[in-house]
Each structure stands twice: as structure tokens, then as C-alpha cells.
Amino acid sequence: MGVEIERVKETETWNRLVERSPQTCLFHRDEALSIQADHTGADVHRLVGYVGEEPIGVFPLFELSRGPVRLLFSPPPELRVTYLGPALLNGGGLKQRKRERRQHEFIEGCFEWAKSAFNPRYGHLRIHSCYEDIRPFLWNDCEVTPSYTYLVDLTQGTDDLLMSFSRDARSNIRDAAEASYTIEEGGRTAIYDIVEQVDRRYARQGISYHVTPAFVTELANSLPEGAVRPYTLRIDGEFIGGLIALDDGETVYRWQGGVRSDTSTDVPVNDLLDWHVMTEAIDRDRSAYDLVGADNPRINRYKAKFNPELVPFYNVEHGSTVTTTLARAYQWVRRLA
């Protein structure tokens, strides 16, 4: 029996399938997909693969237009969404041959559905490392390029975790006088302060930044409680720095923020923020802290002092040489920072 592809519109049906897959993230949820579509002017197609009545995979696709050219994305560009793409379910008990055939038919079927529905000239996917078998994309004439992120193991407990850090990180965390600063989890105001600080920092560096406080606030209001966690560090009540973490119940993601402060201070702002996020995540029994990106040598020098594991994820492109070159030249594809 082959794989049939259907477009699902019911929120409860989609989220139930997302929750059953070990390969999904917060951005796969129905409410997050709708918010991403609204903020990029895209149409979202929630595709599900079935073998008979058994669901075997989900694949959210975003349809965008640039002039006369139709484009396919997952996740959509410019929102700095960490990972999206396809996710499989109900494959744990299958033998390897059947698992491979099912996955190949699912990916191929989704691409055929997209071709029939809107015939994209170019496609770009960013897929988490937990989606281990990327061969079906190669078999469908896609170009697959690895990128990297860092994962900090939180299962070792706070004492062992701190001892695994570099000497300067340990000193920054231990020696900071707690009375000189406060770190709190905030709400809408914290989101605004953090996003605006990142925007100013990137503007000075000539980096495009299209994440808005409204986008992040809508995610915070729509996703399950505690999924979006904005942390701010203040000195004498003044906002100095912050970061927005995402929590999917297993992994916490260092999503936005954590940039150099606008205010000159001797307080190691980002070391303290990251440590606070990690210790709170440990208290919630989370297993990993994703530092979200490890492809920038300058930023890597900071992230690597937390002794993380280097983990790949995958950028998948599909299109002619001409359309792929145009997509890159016109920055239709925004890289993960």
C-alpha cells in the first residue's frame, strides 16, 4: 500500500499528529504555522502522509510569490525560525527496507503535491538533525548542505555542568555579585526590549533583521504556556540585556537576543543570562540547551565555552541553477544566525 498525501485543515488533528512525532518542534504547531504565514504573507499547506488510515508523516509547506515566481519554504524566510520541514511518526517498529520505502514515498509525494498545487520554481527547507535520513531529498534532485548548532547536555546537573565550562565562563558566573543585577522572566515589555536591542545591534552591523515584537508576542500568546520565555537582566532597574528562550518540553532553545549590550558594564551579561536559562531548564527536567547556530566563528568563541556538542542540521534546496542563484542573490533565503 502506497503513501497518500492529504492537506489537513483541522487544528486539533494537525496538533495531535505533531505531538506524536519525535521530530517536530514548537514551530510545527498549527498556531505557530498560522502566525508564520501571517507575518510573511505566505500560504501554509499542512500536508500529512497516510498509509491507509495510518498517518506516517507531517510536512508544513509555505507558498510564497516573488513577482511571477512561486517559491516553497519550510520554514518561511526572514523570521529566524530555527527548524521546520518534514517529521515522521509511527515508524518505530518497521524494518529498515519498509521504513526507507515509506519515507521516500512520503517526501516524493509531498513534492508532487506542491508541484500540482502551485508548481514552485525554487524550494528551501531547514531540517533538524533528528530527521536523520536526508537521502530522499538527494534522490529528488535536491542540494543538501549541512549547517551546525551547539547542544549543551543538561542531564549532568548544575554542578557538573558548571565544571565543564571554560575557566572564564566559570569565573564570570561565580564572581558576579548577585546584588548588582537581577534576572527575571518577563512578558510583552521584555519581548519588546529584547527584540529592539537585537534590531539595533544588527542594524549597526548591516545585518537584516525582520523579527518583530508583534511576531514574538503572538507566538507567546498562542503557544502552550511556558513555551516562549523572555529573560531580562537589569541593573538598578535598567534593562541591560536579555534573551528569548523557547521550551518544547525536552529542549530549550536560545532563540533571540543575547547580543552585546548597549550599556557599558562590567557585569558579564550574557554569561549570566545563559547560565540562568540553563539552571531553570534543569529545574524543569529539560535535557538539552540548543545554542541555535554554530556557523559564525566569532560567535562560536562565546558559545563554545559552555562545552557543547556540535550537531548538524540541514539546508535543502531545490530548483534550477538560475532560480537558485536568484534566490541567493535576492536574499530570498535568510540564514539562521
N, C-alpha and C positions, 0 to 999 in steps of 0.2 A: 504494500500500500504506500503510495507516494505522499509527499507533503503538499498540503493545500494552504494557500495564503489568503487570509481574510483581514479586512480592515475593521478594527474594533472601535466603537464609539462610546460604549458604556464605561463610565469611570470606575465603578466597582469591579467590573470584570477585569479591566486592564490592571488596576492596582493589585488585585488578588493574584494575578499571574506574576506581576513584578515582585511581589513579596515572596513568591515561591522559588524564584530563581536565585542562585548564589552569585550570579554575575551582574546583578543590577546595582544601581546606586540611587541616591535621592533624586537625581535629575531624570530618572526614568519614570518617576511617579506621574500620574495623569495631571495633577495640578501644576507640577513643575514644567511639564511639556507645554501646557497652555500658556504659562507665563513667558516661557522662552519664545513661543510663537508670537505672542502679542508684542514683545519688545524687539523683534527683528522683522516684523511684517511678513512672517512666513506662514505657510500652511503646514500643519503637522499631520502626518499619517501614522496611526498606531497599528502596525502590522503584527499579526500573530500567525505562526505556522501550526497547522494541525495535521496529525496522522489519524485519520478517522475523527473521533471526537476528543482525542488526547492532544492538548497543547504541548508543543515541544520547543517553542522559542518566541521571543518578542523582539521587535525591531522598530523603534521610532524613527521615522524619516521626516526631514523638514524640506519643504519645497520652496525655493526662492527664485526670483527672477532678477536678472541684471540686463536691462534692455530686452532684446528678443531671446536671450539665452536663459534656459531653465537650468537650475542647479539643485543638487541634492546634498544635504548636510545632515550629520548626526555626530555631535551637537551642532546647532547653528553657529555661525561665526560671530565674533565680536563681544560675546558675553562672558568669555573666560570660564566657560563650563568645563569642569575637569575631564570627565569621560562620559561617553554615551554609547551609541552603536547597538549591535545585537546582544542578546543574552539568551542562554539556553536553559531549559528546565526539563525535568523528567527523563534525564539520560543516564542517571547513575547506575542502573542495573543492566545497561546494554553492553553487548560485546563490541569490541573495537570496530569491526567491519560495519556493523549496523549503525553505530554511533557516527562514524565518518560519513556514511552514505546519507543519513538523516540530516546532518549538519550541512553537507554540501548542497543537498536539495533545498534546504531552508534558505540559505544565503542566495543561491541562484534564483529561487522562486521570488524572493523579495526584490531582487534586481529586475527580474522580468516584470513584476507588478509595477514597479516605478517606471520602467520603460513604456509600458502600456498606458499608464495613467498620465504621465506628464513628460516622458522622454527627455530626461536630463542630459545635458551635454557634458556636465562635469559633476563629480561627486567627491566628497571628502568626509571621512569618518575618523573619530579618535576613540580608540577602544582600549579598555582597561586590561591590565596584564592577566587578570583572572580568566579572560577569554583566551585560552591558551593556544588553540589551533587556528592559525590565520591562513592556512593553506587554501581554503575555499575562496578567499579573495584573490590569491595569486592565480588560481585556476579560472577565475572570472576576469582575467586580464587587468587586475588592479596593481598599482605600485604600492608596496608596503615599506614604510620607513620606521625604524624604531626611534622612540624618544625615551626619556628616562625620568624617573622620580625617585625620591628617597622615602623609605619607610622606617620609622622608629618602632622597635619592639617594646610595647608597653606591658607585656606579661611578666617581666622580670621584677616588677615592684619599684618603688621610688628610690630606695637606697642604692640598689644595684644599677638602676638606670642612671642616676646622677654620677656614680663612679665610672660609668662607661663614657661619659662626656670628656671632651678635651679639658686640659688644665684651666684654660682661660674661661671656658664656659662654667666650670665648677666654681671658680673664684667669683665670677660675676654674680652667680646665683647665691652663693653663701655669704658674700661680703656686703651685698646691698642692704642698707639699713631700711628695715620694713617701715619704720616711722616716716621715711621720706617720700613714700609713694603708696598709692592704693591701686589695686586691680579689681575691677568689678565687671560682671556680666550685665550688659545694658539692653536697651531696646532700640526704638526708632532713632533717638538722638545719637546713640552710639554708632549705629549704622551710618548715619549721615556724616558724622565726624570722621569715621574711618575711610569711607569711600571718597570723601572730598580730599582727605590728606593724600590718598593714593593718586587721585587725579592731579593734584598739584605737583607731586613728586614726578610723575610720569611726564607731565607737560614740560617740566624743566629738562627732562632727558630726551624730549622729542618723541616719546612713545605714545601711540594712540591708546586711549582708554575709554571704553564705551559702557562700562558697568555704571549704573546709576543707583542712587539711594532708593529710588522707587522700585527698581527691579529686585534688589535685595530685600526690601521691606515686604514686597508681595510674596516672595518666597518664604520669609519668616512667618507671615500671617497664614499661609496656605499649607505648608508642610506640617508634619506632626510636631507637636510641642517639643522643643529642645533640639530640633534638627539644625536650626540656624542659631549660632551663639556668638554675638558680638562682644568682645572683651576690650576694655579700655584701661590704659594706665594713666593715672592723673597724679600730679604733684601740686599740693596746696589747692586742690580743686580744679586745676587747669588741665585740659586734655593735652597729653604729650604724644601718645601713640596708641595703636590698637590693632587688633586683627579679628577677622570674622572666620570662625571655625564652623565646619559642617560635621554633623554627627549622624551616621546612618545606623547606629546601634552596635556596630562592630569596630569600625574605623572612624577616626576623627581626622578631618582634612583641614590643613592650613590654607584656607581658600583665598581670602582677600586681606590686604593690609600687611602689617609687619614691615613697612618701609621705614627709611630713615626719618627721624622726627624733624619737624620744622623748628623745634625749640632746642637750643643748645643746653645739654645737661650731662652730668657725669653719671647719671643712672643708666645702666645697660638695659634700655627699654625692651628691646626685642628678646634678649635672653630671658628676661623675667616674664614677659608675656608667653613665650613658648613653653617655659617651664610650668607656668600656671595652668595653661591649657592641658599640658600632658598630665600633670598631677590630678586635675579634675577628671580627665578622661580615665585615669587609672581608678579613681574612686567610683566611677560608673562602670567599671569592669570592661572597658574597651581594650582591644588587643593591639591596635596599631595607630600610629600618628603619621599620616601622609603629608610630607612637606610640600607636595604639589610642585613638581618640576625639579630637574637636576641637569638642565642643559645649558645653564649660564655659568661659565667658570667663576665669574666674580661673585655671584650669589652663592654658588656652591661652597665657597670657602667658609661662608657663615653656616650653611645648613649642615655641612659635613662634620662640624664639631659636636653634633649630637649623636655621632656614631651610628648613622642609619645604614640600612641595607639599600643598595642600588637595585632598582626594579624597572624593567622596561614596560612601556606601553606602546601602542602602535597607531601611526597615522596611515590611513588607507586612502589613496586617490584613484579615481577612475575617470578617464577622458582622453581625448586625442592630445597629441603633443601641443597643438595650437591652443586648445582650451585650457590645458593645464598650465601652460606658460602664461596665458592671460590671467588666470585665476591668481597666480602668484604675483604677477606684475601689478594687478589692481588690488591686491591685498584682500581678495575675497576670503582668503584663509588667514585667520589670525592665530598665531601660535600661542600655545599655553605658556604663560610667564612663570 
